Amino acid sequence: PPRTQRTSWARGLPFRPRYMGDSPLSQFVILAQSAQGRACEALVKQALDHSGVFVFGELLDCPNVQALAESEGGQKLIELLRIFAYGAYPDYIARKAELPELTPAQRRKLQLLTIVSVAKKDKLIKFAVLESALDVTNARELEDLIIEPVYQNLIVGKMDQENRCLQVESCACRDCQEEDIDFIINTLSTWQESARGMLGALDGMVQYSHESFEKQRVAREELDKLIQSTRESLKEGEGGAKLGDGGCTRMQTDDADEESKRAKNTRGRWVGALGGPASRGKH
């Protein structure tokens, strides 16, 4: 159907989350409003096989899907859908005898979801852990399973083949169960307190920067005033020295030379006066 018609139809679904938009899952949720019985079972199996659907909570909440629990086969299918929504591949293996057999596409998808679940708990995952969780022993198969969720935007990370581990930076979210709500609230509360502490520290740094800037500004002004005052004092001192000397440019060394010459002349006159009569007596 046209986009506008499909959107109008979807508005009538009370439980349809707004963020689903035009995702592949939204198409199955819309179709589940009218599908019942075997048709609804086929619809659920198609969703499990679909390569672009990795969350199933909205489909699981559909009334017609919940109504499948009235039959034995439908109940088993709902249990399988819950494993795809909340569980992992080991959960299926543990209950394999009582659940429908997986198709190759379903097995592959559940293995990818298992990698996401492991990545949520640990950011450095050893290959041995994944081999056990995914039930694979071939190294090539394991590497292919690791590469695929990266291309599917389920995880962001890199594979370290030398050390045989997967380094995870982030991963997609899976469906949330009711028992996870308390954990999510505690995690968000812790994050909120941490964010408040960080904001407080940043506010303190900003205040300290402002105060330091103001102190430096005041110190700079005082220094400029001191420099200006010193310059004016030096200018006044130079002007006073010129006025006191009467414009004379004589140096102290010149005065010292003149004093020395006068002393020599005086000494010479005294020696001449004392030696004059003696020299006359000899004649």
Buried (B, 14 or more C-beta within 10 A) or exposed (E): EEEEEEEEEBEEBEEBEEEBEEBEBBBBBBBBBEBBEEEBBEBBBEBBBBEEBBBBBBBBBBEBBEBBEEEEEBEBBBBBBBBBBBBBBBBBEEBEEEBBEBEEEBBBBBBBBBBBBBBBEEEEBEBEBBBEBBEBEEEEEBBEBBEBBBEBEBBEBEBEEEEBBBEBEEBBEBBBEEEEEEEEEEEEEEEEEEEEEEEEEEEEEEEEEEEEEEEEEEEEEEEEEEEEEEEEEEEEEEEEEEEEEEEEEEEEEEEEEEEEEEEEEEEEEEEEEEEEEEEEEEE
